[in-house]
Amino acid sequence: MITYTTIVQALGQARLADLHDQARRDALARAARRARRARRPDAPHRAAAPLAALTRRVRHPGPAPGSL
């Protein structure tokens, strides 16, 4: 017959293994989230410089001679 302490010890070991697995999954999810966040801010900045250069080169017409 299995004793109470053997059952409790087996349940404790199973719970500990589950907690380790959960911690590993959480660490992977955090790392993936950090990687996505690290890539995200660069995208607008890379597109902003050429766009700003293009808008500076566009000649805006001045006011019409008789409009002032």
TISEDO-898859 format. One record per residue: residue in three letters; x, y, z of N, C-alpha, C in turn. Coordinates in pm, whole numbers, plus 32768, in hexadecimal, padded with zeros to 4 digits. Example, Ala and Ser with C-alpha at 12.3 -4.5 7.8 and 13.67 -1.06 7.14 Angstrom:
! TISEDO-898859
marke,neast,nnorth,nup,caeast,canorth,caup,ceast,cnorth,cup
ala,8527,7DC7,830C,84CE,7E3E,830C,8528,7EB6,830C
ser,8505,7F1F,82C4,8557,7F96,82CA,850A,8003,8313
END
This chain:
! TISEDO-898859
marke,neast,nnorth,nup,caeast,canorth,caup,ceast,cnorth,cup
met,8053,7F8B,8000,8000,8000,8000,8059,807D,8000
ile,802D,80E3,7FB6,8078,815F,7FAE,8056,81B4,8029
thr,80BD,81E7,8066,80A6,8237,80DE,8080,82C5,80B9
tyr,804A,830B,8119,8020,8396,8106,8097,83EF,80E2
thr,8107,83DB,8123,817C,842F,8108,81B1,8418,807A
thr,81A7,839E,8047,81D3,8382,7FC0,817B,83CA,7F5B
ile,80F8,83C9,7F73,809A,840D,7F1A,80B1,84A4,7F1E
val,80C3,84DA,7F93,80D9,856B,7FA0,815C,8592,7F5D
gln,81C2,8540,7F6E,8242,855E,7F2F,8236,8559,7E97
ala,81EF,84F7,7E61,81DE,84EB,7DD0,818D,8562,7D9B
leu,8125,858A,7DE2,80D6,85FD,7DB8,8128,867D,7DBD
gly,817B,868B,7E22,81D2,8700,7E2D,8236,8707,7DBB
gln,826F,8695,7D98,82CE,8692,7D28,8289,86B3,7CA4
ala,8210,8681,7C92,81C6,869E,7C17,81A4,8733,7C0F
arg,817B,876A,7C80,815A,87FA,7C84,81D5,884E,7C66
leu,8246,8829,7CA0,82C2,8871,7C89,82EB,886A,7BF6
ala,82DB,87F7,7BB9,82FA,87E9,7B2A,829D,8841,7AD7
asp,821D,8847,7AFB,81BF,889E,7AB4,81E7,8931,7AC2
leu,8211,8959,7B38,823B,89E3,7B4D,82B8,8A04,7AFC
his,8313,89A6,7AF2,838B,89BC,7AA0,8367,89CB,7A0C
asp,830C,8976,79DD,82E0,8980,7952,829C,8A06,7937
gln,8248,8A30,7993,8202,8AB0,7984,8266,8B24,7984
ala,82C9,8B1F,79DA,832E,8B88,79DE,837E,8B8C,795D
arg,839C,8B19,7925,83E4,8B14,78A6,8391,8B50,7835
arg,8310,8B2D,7830,82B8,8B66,77C9,82AA,8BFD,77D9
asp,829C,8C2B,7855,8291,8CBB,786E,8310,8D05,7844
ala,8383,8CC9,785E,8402,8D09,7837,840D,8D12,779F
leu,83E1,8CAA,7758,83E3,8CAF,76C6,8383,8D19,7691
ala,830E,8D23,76CE,82AD,8D88,76A3,82E2,8E15,76BD
arg,8323,8E2A,7730,835E,8EAD,774D,83CB,8ED1,76EA
ala,841F,8E6F,76C9,848B,8E88,766A,8453,8EA9,75E0
ala,83EB,8E64,75B6,83AE,8E80,7535,836E,8F0A,7534
arg,832E,8F30,75A2,82EF,8FB5,75AD,8359,9022,75A8
arg,83C7,900D,75EE,8434,9070,75EB,846F,907E,755F
ala,847D,900D,751A,84B4,9011,7492,8455,905E,7435
arg,83D3,9048,7443,8374,9092,73EF,8377,9126,740F
arg,837C,9147,748F,8380,91D5,74B6,8401,9218,748A
ala,846E,91CE,7489,84EE,9207,7460,84EF,9226,73CB
arg,84AA,91D7,737C,84A4,91EF,72EC,8441,925C,72C8
arg,83D7,926B,7316,8369,92C4,72F2,8390,9357,72E7
pro,83D9,9394,7343,83F6,9423,7337,8450,9446,72C1
asp,849F,93E8,728F,84FB,9407,7222,84B3,941E,719F
ala,8443,93DD,7189,8400,93E4,7108,83D4,9473,70E5
pro,8391,94BE,713B,8369,9546,7115,83E1,95A3,7101
his,844C,9590,714D,84BF,95E8,7140,8507,95D4,70BB
arg,850B,9558,708E,854D,953C,700F,8501,957D,6F9C
ala,847D,9581,6FA5,842D,95BC,6F39,8424,9653,6F48
ala,8439,9688,6FBF,8427,9718,6FD7,8495,976B,6F94
ala,8510,973D,6F94,857E,978C,6F5C,856D,97A2,6EC5
pro,8554,973B,6E74,8540,9754,6DE5,84C4,97A9,6DC9
leu,845B,9795,6E19,83E2,97E3,6E06,83FC,9876,6E25
ala,8447,9891,6E8E,8468,991B,6EB0,84BF,995A,6E44
ala,851B,990D,6E0B,8570,9940,6DA0,851C,9962,6D25
leu,84B8,9911,6D08,8463,992D,6C95,840F,99AA,6CAA
thr,83D9,99BB,6D21,8384,9A2F,6D39,83D4,9AB0,6D3C
arg,8454,9AAA,6D60,84A8,9B22,6D5D,84C6,9B4D,6CCD
arg,84CC,9AEE,6C71,84EE,9B0D,6BE7,8478,9B44,6B97
val,8400,9B2D,6BC8,838B,9B5B,6B7E,8384,9BF3,6B89
arg,8373,9C34,6B17,8368,9CC5,6B18,82D6,9CEB,6B28
his,82BE,9D33,6B90,8236,9D63,6BA7,8226,9DE9,6B63
pro,81C0,9DF8,6B13,81AF,9E78,6ACF,818D,9EE5,6B35
gly,81C2,9F59,6B1E,81A5,9FCA,6B74,8119,9FFD,6B5B
pro,80EF,A05E,6BA5,8069,A093,6B8E,8060,A0D7,6B04
ala,7FEC,A0D6,6ACE,7FD5,A117,6A4D,7FF0,A1AC,6A5D
pro,8021,A1EF,69F4,8048,A27D,6A00,7FD8,A2D9,6A30
gly,7F5E,A2C2,6A0E,7EF2,A31C,6A36,7EA1,A2EA,6AAC
ser,7ECB,A27E,6AEF,7E79,A243,6B59,7E92,A281,6BE1
leu,7EFE,A2CA,6BF4,7F1C,A304,6C76,7EDA,A385,6C80
END
